[in-house]
Amino acid sequence: MKELNPKIYKTEGFSLIGISTEMSFAENKTGELWQKFIPLKMSILGKKQVDLFSVEVYKDLSFFSNFNPTLSFTKWAAIKNEDLEKIPSALEILEIPVGKYAIFNYKGSSSKAPQFYQRIFQQWLPTSKFRLDNRPHLAIMGEKYKNNDPTSEEEIWIPIQ
């Protein structure tokens, strides 16, 4: 099993624009969310390549200590809010606050991602000098992202303190 070796990065904070929905892992609405978001993104930016942000916002850290797949959280499909003079009314703003993140490079199909997250939370985090922080969790899908492809690459950002 490949070693988890994240970069530690402190963000100054930034804004995302996108859409969100309430969901749980048991009632996963990720596909529906992205099906609604991509046409909105295309209407704003056309085919311009921009990083896509998949974001989870949890009510508090007890979500992880008492994990239950039926607990709800807010899931976002978004892009970075850069140079948009007017944000379309169909989109909302999500502020990502200042803070540290452990950034993991994930390569593989999205179907194998849950096992990767499990390794982060059950192996890396407990043995690191960090604790989970109560800020948004990010997956950034850039140029190397290919939906459901084993060669796909993305960055997983876990908030830490």
LUMMAR-993889 format. One record per residue (C-alpha): residue number from 0; residue in one letter; y, z, x. Coordinates in steps of 0.001 Angstrom, whole numbers, plus 500000, padded with zeros to 6 digits. Layout:
{num = NUM; residu = a; Y = Y; Z = Z; X = X}
...
# end
This chain:
{num = 0; residu = m; Y = 500000; Z = 500000; X = 500000}
{num = 1; residu = k; Y = 503334; Z = 498913; X = 501439}
{num = 2; residu = e; Y = 505676; Z = 501701; X = 502567}
{num = 3; residu = l; Y = 508699; Z = 502458; X = 500391}
{num = 4; residu = n; Y = 511749; Z = 502290; X = 502630}
{num = 5; residu = p; Y = 514985; Z = 502148; X = 500618}
{num = 6; residu = k; Y = 518510; Z = 501591; X = 501845}
{num = 7; residu = i; Y = 520815; Z = 504458; X = 500898}
{num = 8; residu = y; Y = 524125; Z = 503163; X = 499593}
{num = 9; residu = k; Y = 527198; Z = 504868; X = 498154}
{num = 10; residu = t; Y = 528915; Z = 502748; X = 495538}
{num = 11; residu = e; Y = 532616; Z = 503110; X = 494831}
{num = 12; residu = g; Y = 531860; Z = 502417; X = 491192}
{num = 13; residu = f; Y = 532193; Z = 499148; X = 489304}
{num = 14; residu = s; Y = 532232; Z = 497667; X = 485804}
{num = 15; residu = l; Y = 529576; Z = 495628; X = 484093}
{num = 16; residu = i; Y = 529888; Z = 493627; X = 480889}
{num = 17; residu = g; Y = 526956; Z = 492997; X = 478638}
{num = 18; residu = i; Y = 525087; Z = 494086; X = 475566}
{num = 19; residu = s; Y = 522898; Z = 497107; X = 474961}
{num = 20; residu = t; Y = 520213; Z = 498404; X = 472660}
{num = 21; residu = e; Y = 518395; Z = 501678; X = 472077}
{num = 22; residu = m; Y = 514712; Z = 501468; X = 472928}
{num = 23; residu = s; Y = 511772; Z = 503366; X = 474400}
{num = 24; residu = f; Y = 509037; Z = 502319; X = 476794}
{num = 25; residu = a; Y = 506596; Z = 502435; X = 473856}
{num = 26; residu = e; Y = 508891; Z = 500178; X = 471794}
{num = 27; residu = n; Y = 510173; Z = 497891; X = 474524}
{num = 28; residu = k; Y = 512963; Z = 495532; X = 473374}
{num = 29; residu = t; Y = 513827; Z = 494129; X = 476820}
{num = 30; residu = g; Y = 512815; Z = 490532; X = 475979}
{num = 31; residu = e; Y = 514872; Z = 490512; X = 472767}
{num = 32; residu = l; Y = 517883; Z = 491956; X = 474586}
{num = 33; residu = w; Y = 517839; Z = 489243; X = 477264}
{num = 34; residu = q; Y = 517280; Z = 486496; X = 474662}
{num = 35; residu = k; Y = 520544; Z = 487601; X = 473022}
{num = 36; residu = f; Y = 522434; Z = 488065; X = 476289}
{num = 37; residu = i; Y = 521688; Z = 484842; X = 478194}
{num = 38; residu = p; Y = 523466; Z = 482548; X = 475658}
{num = 39; residu = l; Y = 526518; Z = 484870; X = 475815}
{num = 40; residu = k; Y = 526485; Z = 484736; X = 479613}
{num = 41; residu = m; Y = 526172; Z = 480939; X = 479503}
{num = 42; residu = s; Y = 529150; Z = 480658; X = 477122}
{num = 43; residu = i; Y = 531310; Z = 482627; X = 479580}
{num = 44; residu = l; Y = 530117; Z = 481344; X = 482949}
{num = 45; residu = g; Y = 528105; Z = 478217; X = 482199}
{num = 46; residu = k; Y = 525404; Z = 477626; X = 484808}
{num = 47; residu = k; Y = 527298; Z = 479516; X = 487510}
{num = 48; residu = q; Y = 524810; Z = 481663; X = 489464}
{num = 49; residu = v; Y = 525635; Z = 485345; X = 489130}
{num = 50; residu = d; Y = 523531; Z = 488439; X = 489602}
{num = 51; residu = l; Y = 522011; Z = 489788; X = 486401}
{num = 52; residu = f; Y = 521885; Z = 493558; X = 485887}
{num = 53; residu = s; Y = 519182; Z = 495301; X = 483891}
{num = 54; residu = v; Y = 520407; Z = 498860; X = 483368}
{num = 55; residu = e; Y = 518852; Z = 501971; X = 481837}
{num = 56; residu = v; Y = 521026; Z = 504889; X = 480780}
{num = 57; residu = y; Y = 519119; Z = 508093; X = 480039}
{num = 58; residu = k; Y = 520576; Z = 511053; X = 478127}
{num = 59; residu = d; Y = 519673; Z = 513507; X = 480905}
{num = 60; residu = l; Y = 517185; Z = 514187; X = 483690}
{num = 61; residu = s; Y = 514674; Z = 515847; X = 481351}
{num = 62; residu = f; Y = 513645; Z = 512287; X = 480432}
{num = 63; residu = f; Y = 511814; Z = 512210; X = 483788}
{num = 64; residu = s; Y = 510572; Z = 515783; X = 484058}
{num = 65; residu = n; Y = 509041; Z = 515669; X = 480563}
{num = 66; residu = f; Y = 508178; Z = 511975; X = 480468}
{num = 67; residu = n; Y = 507241; Z = 510703; X = 477039}
{num = 68; residu = p; Y = 507033; Z = 506917; X = 476483}
{num = 69; residu = t; Y = 508447; Z = 507310; X = 472950}
{num = 70; residu = l; Y = 511747; Z = 508903; X = 474103}
{num = 71; residu = s; Y = 514686; Z = 506574; X = 473613}
{num = 72; residu = f; Y = 517262; Z = 505424; X = 476143}
{num = 73; residu = t; Y = 519938; Z = 502737; X = 476269}
{num = 74; residu = k; Y = 518999; Z = 499437; X = 477909}
{num = 75; residu = w; Y = 521656; Z = 496955; X = 479053}
{num = 76; residu = a; Y = 521605; Z = 493268; X = 479970}
{num = 77; residu = a; Y = 524793; Z = 492665; X = 481948}
{num = 78; residu = i; Y = 526762; Z = 490935; X = 484682}
{num = 79; residu = k; Y = 529430; Z = 492305; X = 486992}
{num = 80; residu = n; Y = 532887; Z = 492267; X = 485434}
{num = 81; residu = e; Y = 534737; Z = 490191; X = 487998}
{num = 82; residu = d; Y = 537904; Z = 488234; X = 487377}
{num = 83; residu = l; Y = 537475; Z = 487946; X = 483622}
{num = 84; residu = e; Y = 540912; Z = 488060; X = 482079}
{num = 85; residu = k; Y = 539549; Z = 488511; X = 478572}
{num = 86; residu = i; Y = 536167; Z = 489984; X = 477749}
{num = 87; residu = p; Y = 534507; Z = 488306; X = 474757}
{num = 88; residu = s; Y = 534267; Z = 490566; X = 471707}
{num = 89; residu = a; Y = 530454; Z = 490278; X = 471657}
{num = 90; residu = l; Y = 530274; Z = 492098; X = 475015}
{num = 91; residu = e; Y = 530755; Z = 495764; X = 475895}
{num = 92; residu = i; Y = 531868; Z = 497384; X = 479162}
{num = 93; residu = l; Y = 529613; Z = 499761; X = 481095}
{num = 94; residu = e; Y = 531185; Z = 501738; X = 483933}
{num = 95; residu = i; Y = 528906; Z = 502495; X = 486879}
{num = 96; residu = p; Y = 530383; Z = 505638; X = 488466}
{num = 97; residu = v; Y = 530772; Z = 506478; X = 492143}
{num = 98; residu = g; Y = 527568; Z = 507795; X = 493682}
{num = 99; residu = k; Y = 524608; Z = 507268; X = 495977}
{num = 100; residu = y; Y = 521697; Z = 504980; X = 495225}
{num = 101; residu = a; Y = 518342; Z = 504437; X = 496866}
{num = 102; residu = i; Y = 517925; Z = 500661; X = 496869}
{num = 103; residu = f; Y = 514381; Z = 499317; X = 496920}
{num = 104; residu = n; Y = 513469; Z = 495657; X = 497366}
{num = 105; residu = y; Y = 510836; Z = 494692; X = 494842}
{num = 106; residu = k; Y = 508819; Z = 491510; X = 495214}
{num = 107; residu = g; Y = 506361; Z = 490555; X = 492517}
{num = 108; residu = s; Y = 505831; Z = 489835; X = 488871}
{num = 109; residu = s; Y = 507669; Z = 491950; X = 486295}
{num = 110; residu = s; Y = 504256; Z = 492968; X = 484913}
{num = 111; residu = k; Y = 503598; Z = 494910; X = 488163}
{num = 112; residu = a; Y = 507018; Z = 496621; X = 488220}
{num = 113; residu = p; Y = 505886; Z = 499777; X = 486330}
{num = 114; residu = q; Y = 503480; Z = 500616; X = 489190}
{num = 115; residu = f; Y = 506325; Z = 500136; X = 491690}
{num = 116; residu = y; Y = 508585; Z = 502517; X = 489733}
{num = 117; residu = q; Y = 505723; Z = 505008; X = 489522}
{num = 118; residu = r; Y = 505431; Z = 504988; X = 493331}
{num = 119; residu = i; Y = 509182; Z = 505598; X = 493654}
{num = 120; residu = f; Y = 509170; Z = 508577; X = 491288}
{num = 121; residu = q; Y = 505804; Z = 510093; X = 492222}
{num = 122; residu = q; Y = 505602; Z = 509364; X = 495958}
{num = 123; residu = w; Y = 508978; Z = 508541; X = 497510}
{num = 124; residu = l; Y = 511380; Z = 510792; X = 495586}
{num = 125; residu = p; Y = 509400; Z = 514086; X = 495870}
{num = 126; residu = t; Y = 508998; Z = 513633; X = 499643}
{num = 127; residu = s; Y = 512565; Z = 512476; X = 500305}
{num = 128; residu = k; Y = 515556; Z = 514730; X = 500934}
{num = 129; residu = f; Y = 517127; Z = 513446; X = 497701}
{num = 130; residu = r; Y = 517078; Z = 514432; X = 494052}
{num = 131; residu = l; Y = 517432; Z = 512158; X = 491066}
{num = 132; residu = d; Y = 520999; Z = 511987; X = 489719}
{num = 133; residu = n; Y = 521998; Z = 511502; X = 486078}
{num = 134; residu = r; Y = 523671; Z = 508094; X = 486358}
{num = 135; residu = p; Y = 522599; Z = 504597; X = 485302}
{num = 136; residu = h; Y = 519461; Z = 503085; X = 486858}
{num = 137; residu = l; Y = 519862; Z = 499437; X = 487905}
{num = 138; residu = a; Y = 517717; Z = 496406; X = 488604}
{num = 139; residu = i; Y = 519745; Z = 493587; X = 490132}
{num = 140; residu = m; Y = 518283; Z = 490137; X = 489736}
{num = 141; residu = g; Y = 519918; Z = 487700; X = 492133}
{num = 142; residu = e; Y = 519117; Z = 484212; X = 493423}
{num = 143; residu = k; Y = 515526; Z = 485108; X = 494369}
{num = 144; residu = y; Y = 514668; Z = 486429; X = 490887}
{num = 145; residu = k; Y = 512148; Z = 484331; X = 488945}
{num = 146; residu = n; Y = 511033; Z = 485847; X = 485650}
{num = 147; residu = n; Y = 507320; Z = 486807; X = 485671}
{num = 148; residu = d; Y = 506680; Z = 485060; X = 488995}
{num = 149; residu = p; Y = 504673; Z = 486798; X = 491763}
{num = 150; residu = t; Y = 507227; Z = 485572; X = 494346}
{num = 151; residu = s; Y = 510196; Z = 486956; X = 492399}
{num = 152; residu = e; Y = 512514; Z = 489400; X = 494181}
{num = 153; residu = e; Y = 515008; Z = 491946; X = 492878}
{num = 154; residu = e; Y = 516702; Z = 495179; X = 493910}
{num = 155; residu = i; Y = 515856; Z = 498457; X = 492195}
{num = 156; residu = w; Y = 518723; Z = 501002; X = 492372}
{num = 157; residu = i; Y = 517724; Z = 504635; X = 491726}
{num = 158; residu = p; Y = 520627; Z = 507127; X = 491427}
{num = 159; residu = i; Y = 520271; Z = 509993; X = 493890}
{num = 160; residu = q; Y = 522162; Z = 513012; X = 495176}
# end
